Amino acid sequence: MHLQKVYTALLTADLAAAEDWYTKLLGRRPDNRPMDTLVQWELFDQGGLALSTDDEIAGRGVMFLYVADVAAERRRLEGLGIVLGDDIAGDYSTLAQVRDPDGNLLTLATPPSRPFPPA
């Protein structure tokens, strides 16, 4: 797998309070707000932090892996006995998801087709 970016996603009950705390911790406001329940910091070229109030985005643990070609990764993983769900046409990327044995949600996504809205 040729990874292009990884986000750590953390669940919060109060997004505004968490955004404020992490803004202080990181010394700057978030970079992106892809949806009302999610803010993201671009920490470096290959990784970032996401905070969300949506337990489908964050909870036990969630990881987003940007890959160049979801279809190619689907074929490779199927060969290893890991079956991704159907493609999901997102607003910015094509996504495919799978839960690990502990129930953590892993999402493979193509790189965004356009920039996320600023926070």
Contacts in CASP RR format, 6 or more apart in sequence:
PFRMAT RR
TARGET T0000
AUTHOR 0000-0000-0000
METHOD contacts of the structure
MODEL  1
MHLQKVYTALLTADLAAAEDWYTKLLGRRPDNRPMDTLVQWELFDQGGLA
LSTDDEIAGRGVMFLYVADVAAERRRLEGLGIVLGDDIAGDYSTLAQVRD
PDGNLLTLATPPSRPFPPA
1 65 0 8 1.000
1 67 0 8 1.000
1 73 0 8 1.000
1 76 0 8 1.000
2 67 0 8 1.000
2 68 0 8 1.000
3 46 0 8 1.000
3 65 0 8 1.000
3 66 0 8 1.000
3 67 0 8 1.000
4 46 0 8 1.000
4 66 0 8 1.000
4 67 0 8 1.000
4 68 0 8 1.000
4 111 0 8 1.000
5 45 0 8 1.000
5 46 0 8 1.000
5 47 0 8 1.000
5 48 0 8 1.000
5 64 0 8 1.000
5 65 0 8 1.000
5 66 0 8 1.000
5 111 0 8 1.000
6 46 0 8 1.000
6 47 0 8 1.000
6 48 0 8 1.000
6 63 0 8 1.000
6 64 0 8 1.000
6 65 0 8 1.000
6 66 0 8 1.000
7 40 0 8 1.000
7 47 0 8 1.000
7 48 0 8 1.000
7 49 0 8 1.000
7 50 0 8 1.000
7 63 0 8 1.000
7 64 0 8 1.000
8 48 0 8 1.000
8 49 0 8 1.000
8 50 0 8 1.000
8 63 0 8 1.000
9 50 0 8 1.000
9 51 0 8 1.000
9 52 0 8 1.000
9 57 0 8 1.000
9 58 0 8 1.000
9 59 0 8 1.000
9 61 0 8 1.000
9 62 0 8 1.000
9 63 0 8 1.000
9 64 0 8 1.000
10 18 0 8 1.000
10 49 0 8 1.000
10 50 0 8 1.000
10 51 0 8 1.000
10 52 0 8 1.000
10 58 0 8 1.000
10 59 0 8 1.000
11 52 0 8 1.000
11 53 0 8 1.000
11 55 0 8 1.000
11 57 0 8 1.000
11 58 0 8 1.000
11 59 0 8 1.000
11 61 0 8 1.000
12 18 0 8 1.000
12 51 0 8 1.000
12 52 0 8 1.000
12 53 0 8 1.000
12 58 0 8 1.000
13 53 0 8 1.000
14 53 0 8 1.000
15 37 0 8 1.000
15 39 0 8 1.000
15 51 0 8 1.000
15 52 0 8 1.000
15 53 0 8 1.000
18 51 0 8 1.000
19 29 0 8 1.000
19 30 0 8 1.000
19 39 0 8 1.000
19 51 0 8 1.000
22 30 0 8 1.000
22 41 0 8 1.000
22 49 0 8 1.000
22 51 0 8 1.000
23 29 0 8 1.000
23 30 0 8 1.000
26 41 0 8 1.000
26 43 0 8 1.000
26 49 0 8 1.000
28 41 0 8 1.000
29 119 0 8 1.000
30 39 0 8 1.000
30 40 0 8 1.000
30 41 0 8 1.000
30 51 0 8 1.000
30 119 0 8 1.000
31 40 0 8 1.000
31 41 0 8 1.000
31 42 0 8 1.000
31 116 0 8 1.000
31 118 0 8 1.000
31 119 0 8 1.000
32 39 0 8 1.000
32 40 0 8 1.000
32 42 0 8 1.000
32 116 0 8 1.000
32 117 0 8 1.000
32 118 0 8 1.000
32 119 0 8 1.000
33 39 0 8 1.000
33 40 0 8 1.000
33 116 0 8 1.000
33 117 0 8 1.000
33 118 0 8 1.000
33 119 0 8 1.000
34 40 0 8 1.000
34 91 0 8 1.000
34 92 0 8 1.000
34 116 0 8 1.000
34 117 0 8 1.000
37 52 0 8 1.000
37 53 0 8 1.000
37 54 0 8 1.000
37 57 0 8 1.000
38 50 0 8 1.000
38 51 0 8 1.000
38 52 0 8 1.000
38 54 0 8 1.000
38 57 0 8 1.000
39 50 0 8 1.000
39 51 0 8 1.000
39 52 0 8 1.000
39 119 0 8 1.000
40 48 0 8 1.000
40 49 0 8 1.000
40 50 0 8 1.000
40 51 0 8 1.000
40 116 0 8 1.000
40 119 0 8 1.000
41 48 0 8 1.000
41 49 0 8 1.000
41 50 0 8 1.000
42 48 0 8 1.000
43 49 0 8 1.000
50 57 0 8 1.000
50 58 0 8 1.000
50 64 0 8 1.000
51 58 0 8 1.000
52 58 0 8 1.000
56 105 0 8 1.000
60 102 0 8 1.000
60 103 0 8 1.000
60 104 0 8 1.000
60 105 0 8 1.000
61 104 0 8 1.000
61 105 0 8 1.000
62 104 0 8 1.000
62 105 0 8 1.000
62 106 0 8 1.000
62 107 0 8 1.000
63 104 0 8 1.000
63 105 0 8 1.000
63 106 0 8 1.000
63 107 0 8 1.000
64 107 0 8 1.000
64 109 0 8 1.000
65 106 0 8 1.000
65 107 0 8 1.000
65 108 0 8 1.000
65 109 0 8 1.000
66 93 0 8 1.000
66 109 0 8 1.000
66 110 0 8 1.000
66 111 0 8 1.000
67 73 0 8 1.000
67 108 0 8 1.000
67 109 0 8 1.000
67 110 0 8 1.000
68 110 0 8 1.000
68 111 0 8 1.000
69 110 0 8 1.000
70 84 0 8 1.000
70 87 0 8 1.000
70 94 0 8 1.000
70 95 0 8 1.000
70 96 0 8 1.000
70 108 0 8 1.000
70 109 0 8 1.000
70 110 0 8 1.000
73 84 0 8 1.000
73 96 0 8 1.000
73 108 0 8 1.000
74 84 0 8 1.000
74 96 0 8 1.000
74 108 0 8 1.000
77 83 0 8 1.000
77 84 0 8 1.000
77 98 0 8 1.000
78 84 0 8 1.000
82 98 0 8 1.000
83 98 0 8 1.000
84 96 0 8 1.000
84 97 0 8 1.000
84 98 0 8 1.000
84 108 0 8 1.000
85 96 0 8 1.000
85 97 0 8 1.000
85 98 0 8 1.000
86 96 0 8 1.000
87 94 0 8 1.000
87 95 0 8 1.000
87 96 0 8 1.000
88 94 0 8 1.000
88 95 0 8 1.000
88 96 0 8 1.000
88 97 0 8 1.000
89 95 0 8 1.000
92 112 0 8 1.000
92 113 0 8 1.000
92 114 0 8 1.000
92 116 0 8 1.000
93 109 0 8 1.000
93 110 0 8 1.000
93 111 0 8 1.000
93 112 0 8 1.000
93 113 0 8 1.000
94 109 0 8 1.000
94 110 0 8 1.000
95 107 0 8 1.000
95 108 0 8 1.000
95 109 0 8 1.000
95 110 0 8 1.000
96 107 0 8 1.000
96 108 0 8 1.000
96 109 0 8 1.000
97 105 0 8 1.000
97 106 0 8 1.000
97 107 0 8 1.000
97 108 0 8 1.000
98 105 0 8 1.000
98 106 0 8 1.000
99 105 0 8 1.000
99 106 0 8 1.000
100 106 0 8 1.000
END
